[in-house]
Amino acid sequence: MKIKLDENIPVRVASILANLGHDTDTVPTEGLGGRNDQDIWEVAQKMSRFFITQDLDFSNIKNFIPGTHQGLLILRLRDPGRNTLLQRIETIFKTEDVNGWEGCFVVATDRKIRVRCPR
């Protein structure tokens, strides 16, 4: 899977996902840090990348209708510290069929994952 990590996701996640076989890049390493959400989203879509973020600006499914994009994972953790994020993302990518999430709108909390895919 081709993935882009938002700047609110630890850069170390890129190496974890790469070790799991995913082609991963990040907003900071591409020099996009501080850019507005729309610019970052457009780059992710242009590069056909599944986008991972904690940013609530991406949480309205009406604005990110499944099937109209490459895929979106929003992390909503109670304690979104660095280690918690690393562990949750690694667990998700080891235990879920993430390759089937292309075009899907996904929200992951500490205990649940809700996946809305195109019909």
N, CA, C and O atoms as a Tinker XYZ file with bonds, in Angstrom:
   476  protein
     1  N      0.844000   -1.178000    0.000000    73     2
     2  CA     0.000000    0.000000    0.000000    64     1     3
     3  C      0.888000    1.239000    0.000000    63     2     4     5
     4  O      1.914000    1.276000    0.679000    81     3
     5  N      0.490000    2.247000   -0.762000    73     3     6
     6  CA     1.186000    3.534000   -0.757000    64     5     7
     7  C      0.511000    4.432000    0.275000    63     6     8     9
     8  O     -0.698000    4.656000    0.221000    81     7
     9  N      1.310000    4.946000    1.221000    73     7    10
    10  CA     0.775000    5.678000    2.366000    64     9    11
    11  C      1.475000    7.019000    2.519000    63    10    12    13
    12  O      2.672000    7.142000    2.259000    81    11
    13  N      0.709000    8.025000    2.946000    73    11    14
    14  CA     1.283000    9.309000    3.364000    64    13    15
    15  C      0.858000    9.550000    4.801000    63    14    16    17
    16  O     -0.317000    9.422000    5.146000    81    15
    17  N      1.836000    9.902000    5.643000    73    15    18
    18  CA     1.571000   10.215000    7.045000    64    17    19
    19  C      1.511000   11.721000    7.229000    63    18    20    21
    20  O      2.391000   12.443000    6.760000    81    19
    21  N      0.483000   12.195000    7.905000    73    19    22
    22  CA     0.358000   13.616000    8.219000    64    21    23
    23  C      1.439000   13.999000    9.227000    63    22    24    25
    24  O      2.067000   13.133000    9.836000    81    23
    25  N      1.648000   15.290000    9.395000    73    23    26
    26  CA     2.698000   15.749000   10.301000    64    25    27
    27  C      2.375000   15.488000   11.762000    63    26    28    29
    28  O      3.260000   15.614000   12.610000    81    27
    29  N      1.135000   15.127000   12.088000    73    27    30
    30  CA     0.787000   14.821000   13.481000    64    29    31
    31  C      0.945000   13.330000   13.810000    63    30    32    33
    32  O      0.533000   12.873000   14.876000    81    31
    33  N      1.542000   12.588000   12.888000    73    31    34
    34  CA     1.864000   11.179000   13.108000    64    33    35
    35  C      3.391000   11.084000   13.225000    63    34    36    37
    36  O      4.097000   11.622000   12.373000    81    35
    37  N      3.914000   10.415000   14.255000    73    35    38
    38  CA     5.374000   10.332000   14.404000    64    37    39
    39  C      6.054000    9.774000   13.146000    63    38    40    41
    40  O      5.602000    8.783000   12.572000    81    39
    41  N      7.126000   10.415000   12.737000    73    39    42
    42  CA     7.858000   10.010000   11.532000    64    41    43
    43  C      8.325000    8.560000   11.644000    63    42    44    45
    44  O      8.447000    7.873000   10.629000    81    43
    45  N      8.581000    8.095000   12.838000    73    43    46
    46  CA     9.031000    6.705000   13.043000    64    45    47
    47  C      8.025000    5.680000   12.517000    63    46    48    49
    48  O      8.401000    4.552000   12.198000    81    47
    49  N      6.760000    6.062000   12.428000    73    47    50
    50  CA     5.738000    5.165000   11.892000    64    49    51
    51  C      6.086000    4.771000   10.450000    63    50    52    53
    52  O      5.773000    3.662000   10.018000    81    51
    53  N      6.727000    5.670000    9.715000    73    51    54
    54  CA     7.097000    5.373000    8.324000    64    53    55
    55  C      7.990000    4.138000    8.244000    63    54    56    57
    56  O      7.795000    3.293000    7.371000    81    55
    57  N      8.963000    4.022000    9.140000    73    55    58
    58  CA     9.851000    2.857000    9.096000    64    57    59
    59  C      9.118000    1.591000    9.555000    63    58    60    61
    60  O      9.389000    0.504000    9.046000    81    59
    61  N      8.203000    1.723000   10.502000    73    59    62
    62  CA     7.417000    0.569000   10.945000    64    61    63
    63  C      6.579000    0.039000    9.781000    63    62    64    65
    64  O      6.539000   -1.165000    9.528000    81    63
    65  N      5.914000    0.952000    9.082000    73    63    66
    66  CA     5.077000    0.531000    7.958000    64    65    67
    67  C      5.921000    0.024000    6.794000    63    66    68    69
    68  O      5.513000   -0.902000    6.092000    81    67
    69  N      7.084000    0.615000    6.584000    73    67    70
    70  CA     7.982000    0.135000    5.524000    64    69    71
    71  C      8.426000   -1.293000    5.819000    63    70    72    73
    72  O      8.508000   -2.120000    4.911000    81    71
    73  N      8.712000   -1.582000    7.083000    73    71    74
    74  CA     9.099000   -2.943000    7.471000    64    73    75
    75  C      7.968000   -3.952000    7.261000    63    74    76    77
    76  O      8.208000   -5.153000    7.143000    81    75
    77  N      6.748000   -3.453000    7.217000    73    75    78
    78  CA     5.588000   -4.313000    6.964000    64    77    79
    79  C      5.260000   -4.371000    5.462000    63    78    80    81
    80  O      4.265000   -4.973000    5.058000    81    79
    81  N      6.113000   -3.737000    4.644000    73    79    82
    82  CA     5.961000   -3.825000    3.199000    64    81    83
    83  C      5.220000   -2.685000    2.532000    63    82    84    85
    84  O      4.853000   -2.790000    1.362000    81    83
    85  N      4.996000   -1.603000    3.246000    73    83    86
    86  CA     4.263000   -0.475000    2.688000    64    85    87
    87  C      5.211000    0.634000    2.223000    63    86    88    89
    88  O      6.227000    0.905000    2.863000    81    87
    89  N      4.866000    1.263000    1.111000    73    87    90
    90  CA     5.603000    2.401000    0.563000    64    89    91
    91  C      5.082000    3.644000    1.266000    63    90    92    93
    92  O      3.994000    4.130000    0.957000    81    91
    93  N      5.858000    4.156000    2.211000    73    91    94
    94  CA     5.370000    5.214000    3.092000    64    93    95
    95  C      6.217000    6.465000    2.993000    63    94    96    97
    96  O      7.445000    6.405000    3.040000    81    95
    97  N      5.538000    7.615000    2.854000    73    95    98
    98  CA     6.228000    8.887000    2.959000    64    97    99
    99  C      5.489000    9.764000    3.967000    63    98   100   101
   100  O      4.386000    9.436000    4.403000    81    99
   101  N      6.113000   10.880000    4.326000    73    99   102
   102  CA     5.543000   11.729000    5.368000    64   101   103
   103  C      5.477000   13.177000    4.907000    63   102   104   105
   104  O      6.241000   13.605000    4.042000    81   103
   105  N      4.569000   13.908000    5.489000    73   103   106
   106  CA     4.438000   15.333000    5.198000    64   105   107
   107  C      5.744000   16.069000    5.516000    63   106   108   109
   108  O      6.211000   16.834000    4.673000    81   107
   109  N      6.359000   15.874000    6.700000    73   107   110
   110  CA     7.598000   16.605000    7.003000    64   109   111
   111  C      8.763000   16.273000    6.062000    63   110   112   113
   112  O      9.487000   17.176000    5.643000    81   111
   113  N      8.950000   15.005000    5.728000    73   111   114
   114  CA    10.103000   14.660000    4.889000    64   113   115
   115  C      9.932000   15.147000    3.453000    63   114   116   117
   116  O     10.908000   15.235000    2.708000    81   115
   117  N      8.714000   15.459000    3.065000    73   115   118
   118  CA     8.479000   16.011000    1.740000    64   117   119
   119  C      8.479000   17.535000    1.737000    63   118   120   121
   120  O      8.223000   18.155000    0.706000    81   119
   121  N      8.767000   18.142000    2.894000    73   119   122
   122  CA     8.810000   19.596000    2.970000    64   121   123
   123  C      7.438000   20.250000    2.945000    63   122   124   125
   124  O      7.311000   21.415000    2.569000    81   123
   125  N      6.405000   19.502000    3.345000    73   123   126
   126  CA     5.046000   20.037000    3.333000    64   125   127
   127  C      4.567000   20.478000    4.712000    63   126   128   129
   128  O      3.417000   20.890000    4.866000    81   127
   129  N      5.437000   20.395000    5.711000    73   127   130
   130  CA     5.065000   20.782000    7.070000    64   129   131
   131  C      4.556000   22.211000    7.113000    63   130   132   133
   132  O      5.149000   23.107000    6.513000    81   131
   133  N      3.460000   22.422000    7.823000    73   131   134
   134  CA     2.893000   23.755000    7.972000    64   133   135
   135  C      1.970000   24.166000    6.840000    63   134   136   137
   136  O      1.328000   25.214000    6.915000    81   135
   137  N      1.894000   23.356000    5.789000    73   135   138
   138  CA     0.992000   23.679000    4.676000    64   137   139
   139  C     -0.444000   23.421000    5.100000    63   138   140   141
   140  O     -0.687000   22.677000    6.050000    81   139
   141  N     -1.387000   24.022000    4.414000    73   139   142
   142  CA    -2.788000   23.827000    4.799000    64   141   143
   143  C     -3.260000   22.424000    4.429000    63   142   144   145
   144  O     -2.681000   21.754000    3.575000    81   143
   145  N     -4.320000   22.008000    5.096000    73   143   146
   146  CA    -4.841000   20.649000    4.937000    64   145   147
   147  C     -5.189000   20.336000    3.482000    63   146   148   149
   148  O     -4.916000   19.237000    3.000000    81   147
   149  N     -5.784000   21.290000    2.789000    73   147   150
   150  CA    -6.192000   21.050000    1.404000    64   149   151
   151  C     -4.991000   20.755000    0.511000    63   150   152   153
   152  O     -5.056000   19.873000   -0.346000    81   151
   153  N     -3.894000   21.488000    0.708000    73   151   154
   154  CA    -2.680000   21.243000   -0.087000    64   153   155
   155  C     -2.127000   19.843000    0.173000    63   154   156   157
   156  O     -1.761000   19.123000   -0.756000    81   155
   157  N     -2.075000   19.476000    1.438000    73   155   158
   158  CA    -1.542000   18.161000    1.808000    64   157   159
   159  C     -2.441000   17.053000    1.247000    63   158   160   161
   160  O     -1.949000   16.060000    0.712000    81   159
   161  N     -3.744000   17.229000    1.372000    73   159   162
   162  CA    -4.693000   16.244000    0.852000    64   161   163
   163  C     -4.513000   16.087000   -0.662000    63   162   164   165
   164  O     -4.473000   14.967000   -1.172000    81   163
   165  N     -4.404000   17.203000   -1.371000    73   163   166
   166  CA    -4.258000   17.148000   -2.829000    64   165   167
   167  C     -2.973000   16.425000   -3.242000    63   166   168   169
   168  O     -2.975000   15.664000   -4.210000    81   167
   169  N     -1.884000   16.657000   -2.515000    73   167   170
   170  CA    -0.633000   15.954000   -2.823000    64   169   171
   171  C     -0.806000   14.453000   -2.585000    63   170   172   173
   172  O     -0.378000   13.641000   -3.405000    81   171
   173  N     -1.428000   14.086000   -1.470000    73   171   174
   174  CA    -1.647000   12.666000   -1.176000    64   173   175
   175  C     -2.475000   12.008000   -2.280000    63   174   176   177
   176  O     -2.177000   10.889000   -2.698000    81   175
   177  N     -3.497000   12.689000   -2.744000    73   175   178
   178  CA    -4.354000   12.117000   -3.778000    64   177   179
   179  C     -3.636000   12.055000   -5.130000    63   178   180   181
   180  O     -3.755000   11.072000   -5.862000    81   179
   181  N     -2.907000   13.093000   -5.442000    73   179   182
   182  CA    -2.159000   13.116000   -6.705000    64   181   183
   183  C     -1.135000   11.982000   -6.760000    63   182   184   185
   184  O     -0.885000   11.413000   -7.823000    81   183
   185  N     -0.555000   11.663000   -5.621000    73   183   186
   186  CA     0.437000   10.596000   -5.529000    64   185   187
   187  C     -0.206000    9.227000   -5.246000    63   186   188   189
   188  O      0.500000    8.241000   -5.035000    81   187
   189  N     -1.543000    9.171000   -5.242000    73   187   190
   190  CA    -2.302000    7.932000   -5.002000    64   189   191
   191  C     -1.918000    7.269000   -3.683000    63   190   192   193
   192  O     -1.636000    6.072000   -3.630000    81   191
   193  N     -1.913000    8.073000   -2.620000    73   191   194
   194  CA    -1.520000    7.565000   -1.309000    64   193   195
   195  C     -2.688000    7.569000   -0.325000    63   194   196   197
   196  O     -3.474000    8.514000   -0.267000    81   195
   197  N     -2.778000    6.495000    0.439000    73   195   198
   198  CA    -3.698000    6.368000    1.566000    64   197   199
   199  C     -3.177000    7.318000    2.639000    63   198   200   201
   200  O     -1.986000    7.298000    2.948000    81   199
   201  N     -4.042000    8.144000    3.209000    73   199   202
   202  CA    -3.619000    9.206000    4.128000    64   201   203
   203  C     -3.952000    8.844000    5.566000    63   202   204   205
   204  O     -5.076000    8.439000    5.863000    81   203
   205  N     -2.976000    8.988000    6.465000    73   203   206
   206  CA    -3.162000    8.713000    7.896000    64   205   207
   207  C     -2.950000   10.000000    8.678000    63   206   208   209
   208  O     -1.933000   10.673000    8.513000    81   207
   209  N     -3.918000   10.342000    9.535000    73   207   210
   210  CA    -3.871000   11.592000   10.280000    64   209   211
   211  C     -4.614000   11.478000   11.612000    63   210   212   213
   212  O     -5.349000   10.522000   11.858000    81   211
   213  N     -4.399000   12.481000   12.461000    73   211   214
   214  CA    -5.207000   12.666000   13.669000    64   213   215
   215  C     -6.055000   13.927000   13.550000    63   214   216   217
   216  O     -6.834000   14.241000   14.449000    81   215
   217  N     -5.908000   14.638000   12.462000    73   215   218
   218  CA    -6.523000   15.944000   12.249000    64   217   219
   219  C     -8.039000   15.807000   12.060000    63   218   220   221
   220  O     -8.494000   15.157000   11.119000    81   219
   221  N     -8.805000   16.414000   12.949000    73   219   222
   222  CA   -10.266000   16.337000   12.878000    64   221   223
   223  C    -10.846000   17.068000   11.668000    63   222   224   225
   224  O    -12.019000   16.881000   11.344000    81   223
   225  N    -10.050000   17.893000   11.000000    73   223   226
   226  CA   -10.540000   18.543000    9.785000    64   225   227
   227  C    -10.863000   17.522000    8.700000    63   226   228   229
   228  O    -11.574000   17.834000    7.744000    81   227
   229  N    -10.347000   16.311000    8.843000    73   227   230
   230  CA   -10.607000   15.246000    7.874000    64   229   231
   231  C    -11.718000   14.298000    8.333000    63   230   232   233
   232  O    -11.956000   13.280000    7.682000    81   231
   233  N    -12.398000   14.606000    9.433000    73   231   234
   234  CA   -13.315000   13.645000   10.043000    64   233   235
   235  C    -14.746000   13.672000    9.511000    63   234   236   237
   236  O    -15.549000   12.820000    9.893000    81   235
   237  N    -15.084000   14.606000    8.658000    73   235   238
   238  CA   -16.445000   14.669000    8.134000    64   237   239
   239  C    -16.561000   13.797000    6.891000    63   238   240   241
   240  O    -16.044000   14.139000    5.827000    81   239
   241  N    -17.237000   12.679000    7.037000    73   239   242
   242  CA   -17.357000   11.722000    5.924000    64   241   243
   243  C    -18.055000   12.341000    4.711000    63   242   244   245
   244  O    -17.855000   11.886000    3.585000    81   243
   245  N    -18.866000   13.368000    4.932000    73   243   246
   246  CA   -19.532000   14.040000    3.807000    64   245   247
   247  C    -18.526000   14.772000    2.924000    63   246   248   249
   248  O    -18.765000   14.964000    1.732000    81   247
   249  N    -17.410000   15.174000    3.504000    73   247   250
   250  CA   -16.357000   15.838000    2.732000    64   249   251
   251  C    -15.368000   14.849000    2.129000    63   250   252   253
   252  O    -14.625000   15.195000    1.210000    81   251
   253  N    -15.353000   13.627000    2.639000    73   251   254
   254  CA   -14.408000   12.598000    2.191000    64   253   255
   255  C    -15.177000   11.297000    1.922000    63   254   256   257
   256  O    -14.928000   10.267000    2.549000    81   255
   257  N    -16.083000   11.373000    1.005000    73   255   258
   258  CA   -16.980000   10.270000    0.678000    64   257   259
   259  C    -16.168000    9.067000    0.178000    63   258   260   261
   260  O    -15.348000    9.209000   -0.729000    81   259
   261  N    -16.391000    7.895000    0.762000    73   259   262
   262  CA   -15.676000    6.704000    0.308000    64   261   263
   263  C    -15.818000    6.520000   -1.211000    63   262   264   265
   264  O    -16.896000    6.676000   -1.785000    81   263
   265  N    -14.694000    6.186000   -1.822000    73   263   266
   266  CA   -14.664000    5.981000   -3.256000    64   265   267
   267  C    -14.250000    7.203000   -4.047000    63   266   268   269
   268  O    -14.001000    7.112000   -5.249000    81   267
   269  N    -14.174000    8.360000   -3.377000    73   267   270
   270  CA   -13.769000    9.586000   -4.070000    64   269   271
   271  C    -12.310000    9.936000   -3.804000    63   270   272   273
   272  O    -11.827000   10.979000   -4.246000    81   271
   273  N    -11.612000    9.070000   -3.085000    73   271   274
   274  CA   -10.218000    9.321000   -2.730000    64   273   275
   275  C     -9.491000    7.989000   -2.588000    63   274   276   277
   276  O    -10.093000    6.927000   -2.750000    81   275
   277  N     -8.201000    8.047000   -2.285000    73   275   278
   278  CA    -7.373000    6.843000   -2.172000    64   277   279
   279  C     -7.562000    6.103000   -0.858000    63   278   280   281
   280  O     -7.189000    4.935000   -0.745000    81   279
   281  N     -8.131000    6.765000    0.127000    73   279   282
   282  CA    -8.339000    6.162000    1.440000    64   281   283
   283  C     -7.837000    7.076000    2.531000    63   282   284   285
   284  O     -6.894000    7.843000    2.336000    81   283
   285  N     -8.475000    6.987000    3.679000    73   283   286
   286  CA    -8.198000    7.893000    4.788000    64   285   287
   287  C     -8.376000    7.141000    6.102000    63   286   288   289
   288  O     -9.409000    6.512000    6.334000    81   287
   289  N     -7.358000    7.214000    6.959000    73   287   290
   290  CA    -7.431000    6.654000    8.312000    64   289   291
   291  C     -7.251000    7.793000    9.294000    63   290   292   293
   292  O     -6.231000    8.482000    9.292000    81   291
   293  N     -8.262000    7.983000   10.138000    73   291   294
   294  CA    -8.206000    9.000000   11.186000    64   293   295
   295  C     -8.060000    8.280000   12.518000    63   294   296   297
   296  O     -8.857000    7.405000   12.856000    81   295
   297  N     -7.034000    8.657000   13.268000    73   295   298
   298  CA    -6.796000    8.059000   14.585000    64   297   299
   299  C     -7.368000    8.967000   15.658000    63   298   300   301
   300  O     -7.029000   10.148000   15.731000    81   299
   301  N     -8.243000    8.406000   16.497000    73   299   302
   302  CA    -8.879000    9.130000   17.588000    64   301   303
   303  C     -8.592000    8.377000   18.880000    63   302   304   305
   304  O     -9.436000    7.627000   19.371000    81   303
   305  N     -7.404000    8.580000   19.424000    73   303   306
   306  CA    -6.991000    7.858000   20.626000    64   305   307
   307  C     -7.180000    8.725000   21.861000    63   306   308   309
   308  O     -7.029000    9.946000   21.816000    81   307
   309  N     -7.511000    8.068000   22.960000    73   307   310
   310  CA    -7.703000    8.773000   24.223000    64   309   311
   311  C     -6.412000    9.452000   24.670000    63   310   312   313
   312  O     -6.427000   10.598000   25.121000    81   311
   313  N     -5.290000    8.731000   24.541000    73   311   314
   314  CA    -3.971000    9.277000   24.879000    64   313   315
   315  C     -3.098000    9.165000   23.629000    63   314   316   317
   316  O     -2.430000    8.151000   23.427000    81   315
   317  N     -3.102000   10.204000   22.791000    73   315   318
   318  CA    -2.386000   10.108000   21.521000    64   317   319
   319  C     -0.887000   10.410000   21.623000    63   318   320   321
   320  O     -0.322000   11.068000   20.749000    81   319
   321  N     -0.259000    9.934000   22.674000    73   319   322
   322  CA     1.186000   10.116000   22.806000    64   321   323
   323  C      1.936000    9.306000   21.761000    63   322   324   325
   324  O      1.372000    8.402000   21.143000    81   323
   325  N      3.190000    9.627000   21.569000    73   323   326
   326  CA     4.021000    8.999000   20.540000    64   325   327
   327  C      3.996000    7.472000   20.602000    63   326   328   329
   328  O      3.740000    6.816000   19.592000    81   327
   329  N      4.260000    6.907000   21.770000    73   327   330
   330  CA     4.310000    5.450000   21.884000    64   329   331
   331  C      2.949000    4.802000   21.658000    63   330   332   333
   332  O      2.861000    3.740000   21.043000    81   331
   333  N      1.899000    5.429000   22.147000    73   331   334
   334  CA     0.554000    4.903000   21.942000    64   333   335
   335  C      0.207000    4.888000   20.458000    63   334   336   337
   336  O     -0.347000    3.910000   19.956000    81   335
   337  N      0.533000    5.968000   19.759000    73   335   338
   338  CA     0.284000    6.032000   18.317000    64   337   339
   339  C      1.076000    4.966000   17.573000    63   338   340   341
   340  O      0.539000    4.273000   16.708000    81   339
   341  N      2.351000    4.838000   17.912000    73   339   342
   342  CA     3.185000    3.829000   17.254000    64   341   343
   343  C      2.589000    2.434000   17.435000    63   342   344   345
   344  O      2.458000    1.677000   16.473000    81   343
   345  N      2.233000    2.106000   18.664000    73   343   346
   346  CA     1.690000    0.777000   18.956000    64   345   347
   347  C      0.360000    0.536000   18.265000    63   346   348   349
   348  O      0.133000   -0.541000   17.715000    81   347
   349  N     -0.531000    1.540000   18.287000    73   347   350
   350  CA    -1.862000    1.357000   17.680000    64   349   351
   351  C     -1.757000    1.185000   16.168000    63   350   352   353
   352  O     -2.401000    0.305000   15.596000    81   351
   353  N     -0.952000    2.018000   15.523000    73   351   354
   354  CA    -0.808000    1.909000   14.068000    64   353   355
   355  C     -0.169000    0.583000   13.692000    63   354   356   357
   356  O     -0.614000   -0.072000   12.750000    81   355
   357  N      0.861000    0.181000   14.412000    73   355   358
   358  CA     1.508000   -1.093000   14.112000    64   357   359
   359  C      0.520000   -2.256000   14.279000    63   358   360   361
   360  O      0.471000   -3.156000   13.441000    81   359
   361  N     -0.256000   -2.235000   15.352000    73   359   362
   362  CA    -1.252000   -3.286000   15.584000    64   361   363
   363  C     -2.278000   -3.320000   14.452000    63   362   364   365
   364  O     -2.611000   -4.389000   13.941000    81   363
   365  N     -2.772000   -2.157000   14.069000    73   363   366
   366  CA    -3.759000   -2.091000   12.988000    64   365   367
   367  C     -3.192000   -2.700000   11.711000    63   366   368   369
   368  O     -3.852000   -3.511000   11.062000    81   367
   369  N     -1.977000   -2.315000   11.351000    73   367   370
   370  CA    -1.398000   -2.774000   10.090000    64   369   371
   371  C     -0.925000   -4.224000   10.137000    63   370   372   373
   372  O     -0.678000   -4.826000    9.092000    81   371
   373  N     -0.797000   -4.786000   11.328000    73   371   374
   374  CA    -0.455000   -6.210000   11.444000    64   373   375
   375  C     -1.694000   -7.099000   11.498000    63   374   376   377
   376  O     -1.634000   -8.263000   11.101000    81   375
   377  N     -2.812000   -6.569000   11.982000    73   375   378
   378  CA    -3.960000   -7.423000   12.240000    64   377   379
   379  C     -5.164000   -7.198000   11.323000    63   378   380   381
   380  O     -6.048000   -8.052000   11.260000    81   379
   381  N     -5.217000   -6.090000   10.626000    73   379   382
   382  CA    -6.371000   -5.773000    9.782000    64   381   383
   383  C     -6.022000   -5.935000    8.305000    63   382   384   385
   384  O     -4.849000   -5.901000    7.932000    81   383
   385  N     -7.028000   -6.107000    7.479000    73   383   386
   386  CA    -6.837000   -6.202000    6.032000    64   385   387
   387  C     -6.772000   -4.796000    5.443000    63   386   388   389
   388  O     -7.673000   -4.374000    4.718000    81   387
   389  N     -5.697000   -4.080000    5.761000    73   387   390
   390  CA    -5.569000   -2.693000    5.331000    64   389   391
   391  C     -5.475000   -2.555000    3.819000    63   390   392   393
   392  O     -5.846000   -1.515000    3.275000    81   391
   393  N     -4.991000   -3.572000    3.135000    73   391   394
   394  CA    -4.911000   -3.493000    1.678000    64   393   395
   395  C     -6.299000   -3.409000    1.041000    63   394   396   397
   396  O     -6.427000   -2.993000   -0.110000    81   395
   397  N     -7.322000   -3.797000    1.774000    73   395   398
   398  CA    -8.692000   -3.688000    1.303000    64   397   399
   399  C     -9.321000   -2.335000    1.610000    63   398   400   401
   400  O    -10.499000   -2.124000    1.320000    81   399
   401  N     -8.565000   -1.429000    2.183000    73   399   402
   402  CA    -9.088000   -0.126000    2.570000    64   401   403
   403  C     -8.925000    0.952000    1.509000    63   402   404   405
   404  O     -9.179000    2.123000    1.791000    81   403
   405  N     -8.518000    0.601000    0.317000    73   403   406
   406  CA    -8.372000    1.607000   -0.737000    64   405   407
   407  C     -9.726000    2.265000   -0.991000    63   406   408   409
   408  O    -10.725000    1.585000   -1.222000    81   407
   409  N     -9.744000    3.582000   -0.944000    73   407   410
   410  CA   -10.978000    4.329000   -1.162000    64   409   411
   411  C    -11.893000    4.398000    0.043000    63   410   412   413
   412  O    -12.979000    4.971000   -0.042000    81   411
   413  N    -11.479000    3.826000    1.162000    73   411   414
   414  CA   -12.325000    3.771000    2.365000    64   413   415
   415  C    -12.060000    4.937000    3.314000    63   414   416   417
   416  O    -10.994000    5.552000    3.296000    81   415
   417  N    -13.054000    5.218000    4.132000    73   415   418
   418  CA   -12.988000    6.200000    5.207000    64   417   419
   419  C    -12.936000    5.391000    6.495000    63   418   420   421
   420  O    -13.900000    4.706000    6.837000    81   419
   421  N    -11.810000    5.464000    7.217000    73   419   422
   422  CA   -11.579000    4.604000    8.379000    64   421   423
   423  C    -11.306000    5.464000    9.610000    63   422   424   425
   424  O    -10.518000    6.408000    9.559000    81   423
   425  N    -11.959000    5.129000   10.701000    73   423   426
   426  CA   -11.707000    5.797000   11.978000    64   425   427
   427  C    -11.308000    4.727000   12.979000    63   426   428   429
   428  O    -12.023000    3.744000   13.175000    81   427
   429  N    -10.155000    4.930000   13.614000    73   427   430
   430  CA    -9.671000    3.981000   14.618000    64   429   431
   431  C     -9.586000    4.669000   15.967000    63   430   432   433
   432  O     -8.997000    5.741000   16.102000    81   431
   433  N    -10.185000    4.033000   16.961000    73   431   434
   434  CA   -10.069000    4.492000   18.339000    64   433   435
   435  C     -9.184000    3.496000   19.074000    63   434   436   437
   436  O     -8.566000    2.632000   18.452000    81   435
   437  N     -9.124000    3.613000   20.374000    73   435   438
   438  CA    -8.315000    2.693000   21.166000    64   437   439
   439  C     -8.777000    1.245000   21.022000    63   438   440   441
   440  O     -7.967000    0.321000   21.085000    81   439
   441  N    -10.076000    1.053000   20.831000    73   439   442
   442  CA   -10.620000   -0.304000   20.832000    64   441   443
   443  C    -11.375000   -0.701000   19.572000    63   442   444   445
   444  O    -11.597000   -1.887000   19.331000    81   443
   445  N    -11.768000    0.274000   18.770000    73   443   446
   446  CA   -12.600000   -0.030000   17.610000    64   445   447
   447  C    -11.992000    0.519000   16.329000    63   446   448   449
   448  O    -11.179000    1.443000   16.336000    81   447
   449  N    -12.418000   -0.088000   15.236000    73   447   450
   450  CA   -12.074000    0.420000   13.910000    64   449   451
   451  C    -13.382000    0.413000   13.113000    63   450   452   453
   452  O    -14.031000   -0.623000   12.968000    81   451
   453  N    -13.749000    1.580000   12.606000    73   451   454
   454  CA   -14.937000    1.673000   11.752000    64   453   455
   455  C    -14.475000    1.934000   10.333000    63   454   456   457
   456  O    -13.731000    2.881000   10.082000    81   455
   457  N    -14.910000    1.102000    9.408000    73   455   458
   458  CA   -14.488000    1.195000    8.020000    64   457   459
   459  C    -15.711000    1.412000    7.156000    63   458   460   461
   460  O    -16.653000    0.620000    7.181000    81   459
   461  N    -15.690000    2.487000    6.394000    73   459   462
   462  CA   -16.741000    2.757000    5.409000    64   461   463
   463  C    -16.093000    2.721000    4.041000    63   462   464   465
   464  O    -15.235000    3.548000    3.732000    81   463
   465  N    -16.495000    1.777000    3.231000    73   463   466
   466  CA   -15.918000    1.602000    1.901000    64   465   467
   467  C    -16.924000    1.994000    0.825000    63   466   468   469
   468  O    -18.120000    2.087000    1.097000    81   467
   469  N    -16.449000    2.222000   -0.383000    73   467   470
   470  CA   -17.376000    2.561000   -1.473000    64   469   471
   471  C    -18.358000    1.425000   -1.705000    63   470   472   473
   472  O    -18.028000    0.258000   -1.496000    81   471
   473  N    -19.536000    1.760000   -2.126000    73   471   474
   474  CA   -20.559000    0.732000   -2.383000    64   473   475
   475  C    -20.507000    0.279000   -3.800000    63   474   476
   476  O    -21.290000   -0.581000   -4.203000    81   475
